[in-house]
Amino acid sequence: MKRLHRAIALTLSGVLLTAAMAGCGSTGSAQDSTDRTIVRIGHNQATDHPTHISLLAFEEYIEDKLGDKYDVEVYPSELLGSQTDMVQLTQTGAIDFCVASNSILETFSENYTIFNMPYLFASSDAYHAAMDDPEITDPIFESTKKAGFEAVTWIDAGTRNFYTVSKPIETPADLKGLKIRVQQSPTNVEMMNLLGGSATPMGFGEVYTALQSKVIDGAENNEMALTSNGHGDVCKYYSYDMHQMIPDILIGNCAFLDEMPEEDRAIFEEGFALVNQVEREEWTKAVEAAKDKAQNEQGVQFLYPDTKPFQEICMPMHQSLLEQYSELEPIYEGIQKYNEQYPTDAAEGGTEP
């Protein structure tokens, strides 16, 4: 079944890419039998995931307002290929939108590096406030226009924390000697090495098997990975060190967006805001459900270590970032203002809520 799923994905993405290349620079958008423009959106999550639910809300909104002109199609579960494939398809205009991880976008624009910084945000409230501020996000979201796409909204992916098979992580010293899967990003590798673990970059789809076979000792991600991806069947300790809050990003093809009539674009902008709103609401409910299932059905123990020792080890990375990318300093300072306004609260690290 997995081979068939992958074959379908490759076929779809290949057909779409060929169509875009044949279009000699057109957006690749097609028309249906009623001459409506087909708007294709791809992502890698399941149909019960908050991302998919929010994109269905977008589909309903756009078709309710502009159904005589647009037919929105949402493709979940990597039906259009991997995230890297979908970013390339969006870049060429073979599809119109996709959800991309920050680590992939970092390869197109160094500005996205800032979101990978460990302990960039002091709390979830600071994270949300900063991401809702256009003065902070616009310079980053617009930095890929030369590559043919731009971010249209951000998607909450919660906090990233360590989870392990057999050893609880309560201090940085507990990570020593452990092989921990990290995202394929230089920033994440450096963070893991500083904390004393052995960084093991790999694709997300490989993680379950690597945990099960003990090729790695643990990973880092949000609570949904425990249940939606089955990691809680193998890993029995989840530690809220809260080292990262990294958004996923909904990106759109620039040609499609720029060629859209102004009145249509205004409706689409309302739809992008709806994606963000619905996904955040659904995320809160999904995390609560994931924690309940992980604890009561999978036997996962949730730990709440003091996050300060982890923060202190990682803080030199902030200075290195600003020295390497001085243009990001205004964005960094803007985030610090929100950190002062919304400091870490008792429910975020160190104290069990």
Secondary structure, 3 states (H helix, E strand, C coil): CHHHHHHHHHHHHHHHHHHHHHCCCCCCCEECCCCCEEEEEECCCCCCCHHHHHHHHHHHHHHHHHCCCEEEEEECCCCCCCHHHHHHHHHHCCCCEEEEEHHHHCCCCHHHHHHHCCCCCCCHHHHHHHHCCHHHHHHHHCCCHHHCEEEEEEECCCCEEEEECCCCCCCHHHHCCCEEEECCCHHHHHHHHHCCCEEEECCHHHHHHHHHCCCCCEEEECCHHHHCCCHHHCCCEEEEEEEECCCEEEEEEHHHHHHCCHHHHHHHHHHHHHHHHHHHHHHHHHHHHHHHHHHHCCCCEEECCCCHHHHHHHCHHHHHHHHHCHHHHHHHHHHHHHHHHCCCCCCCCCCCC
